Amino acid sequence: MAAPLFSVNAYRHDPYRTFKFQVVIDGKVVAGLKKMSALKKKTEPVKWRASNDPSHERIMPGGTSYEPVTLEQGLTHDPVFESWANLVNNIEGDGGMSLKNFRKDVIINVLNLQGQVAISYRLYRAWVSDYQAVPDLDAGSMNTVGIQTVTLQHEGWQRDTSVSEPTEF
């Protein structure tokens, strides 16, 4: 028999789905969020060989880098993306960047089908490196939803182990 996938809900056999999630910025859930790219990190291999080793290389872990995260939001009156993007390049005033508040920790919650937080991650010291306010507009496509996007650079992420598996009904 296979190992159980869930400790609290032993009858559950299916993994969590990817369509129920939320992103929290400044303590508020982002409205109209459509899509988020994957959380990915990569540790570079470092090859080395000592002078008395056989003629093969050894490999050890080097530095770890984190890929940017892209968020897509349906066009709404929620100014969270635009306000944050404006902190980075400070379009007000003399154009100098404000160092206050442009980096933020971001919470990513994976929800179960009942809308309960099942898994949570925190992105550390994220900031907006790319912002698209309005997509291509096309009068010939009346069934298309307008999407704005932000790309977040960050200094890593970590799973919140205090979030435990919720009891499902």
N, C-alpha and C positions, 0 to 999 in steps of 0.2 A: 504494500500500500504506500502511496506517495506521502511525503511529509505534508502536514497541513499548511496552507498558505496564510491562514488567519487564525490567530490564537483566541480571540474573543468570540468570533462568529465562525465556529467550526463547520457549520453547514454551508458556508460560502466557498465556492470553488472558482469563481471568476475574479480576475484582477480588476482593479479600479479602471474606469474608463477615462478618456482624456477630455471629454466635452464638459465636465463639471469641475470648474476651478475658479479661483478668484485671486486677484493681485491687490495687495493693500499697500498704499503709499500714504505716508503721513497719517496713519491710523484710519484711513478711509478706503473702502473698497472702490476700485476703479469701475465707473459705470460703463456699460456697453462694450465690455472687453470681448473681443472675438477670438483672438489667437495669441499664443505666446510661443516663441521658439524654445528649443530644448535647453536644459541646463547641462553644459558640457565642460569638462576640464581635461587637460592633457598634461602628462608629465613627460618631459623630454628624456630620452635615454642618453646616458653618458657612457661612451665606450672608452675603455682604458686597458692597458696591458703593462705589467711590470716586467723588468728586464730579465728576470729568471723564470717567467711563466712560459708554458708551452706556447706554440705559435697560434694561439687563438685569443680573441678579445673577451674581456669580461664586460658586463653591462650593469650599470647601477642607475638609480633614479636621479634625475637632475631637477631643474626648476619646473614648477607647475604653473600653467597659464589657464585662464578661464575665458571661454568664448563669450562675446557680447550676447545679450538677450534682446530680442525684438518683441515689442508688444503692439498689437493691432486693436484699435478701438473704433467702433462705429461712430460716425460724426454725431456728436451730442453737444449739449451746452456745458458739459463737464470740462472745465479748463485745466485739469490736472497735467496733461502732457504739455500744453503750451506754456503754462506758468513755470513748470520745471525747466523746460528748454530755454526759456527766457532768462533764468537764473545763471545759466552757463555763459551766455554771450552778452548778457545785460544790455538789451537793446535800448533801455532807458539811459539817460544821462550821457556821459562821455564815452561810452562803449567799453569801459573797463569791466572786467569780470569780477563779480562779487564772490568772495570765497566763503561767504556765509550761506549755509543751507543748500548749496548746489549738489552736495553729495548726500544721499539718503540710503538708509537701509530699507529694503523692499521685502515684504512677506508674500510668499507664494503658497497658496493652500490648494491641495487636491481634495475634492469633495467626493463623498460617496453618493449613491443615487438618491439618498434622502436629504442631501444638502448639508450633511455634517462634515466638519473638517476631519479628514482621515490621515493626511500626511501634510507636513508643513516644512517649508524651506525659507531661509533668510539669505538674501543677497546683501553683501556688505559694501558700503561706500559706493553705491551706484550713482552714475551721472549720465545725462543725456548727451550722446555724441552725434546723433542724427535724428532730425524731426521732420516729418512730412505732415503739414497742417491739412491739406486738402488733396485728394487723389485727382487723377485725370478726370475731367468732367466731360460727359458725352450725352447729349440730348437724345441720342438714338437708343439708349439703354435704360429704359425706365424701371427695370427690375433689379438694378444694381444698388447695393448699399455703399455709401461713401465710407471710406476707411482712412483714418489717420494713423501714423505709426511713429514710434520712438525706438531708437536703438540705445540700449544701456550698456555702458562699460562698467565694470565692477571689479572688486578685489577679492572675489571668491564667494562661495555659498556654503551653507551648512544645513543639514537636516535638523529640525527642532525635535529632539528626542523626548521632550516633555509632552508632545502631542501623541496620545495613545490611540489605539484602534477603537473607534466608537462602537457601541452596541447597536446593532441594526435590528429593526422590528420586522 
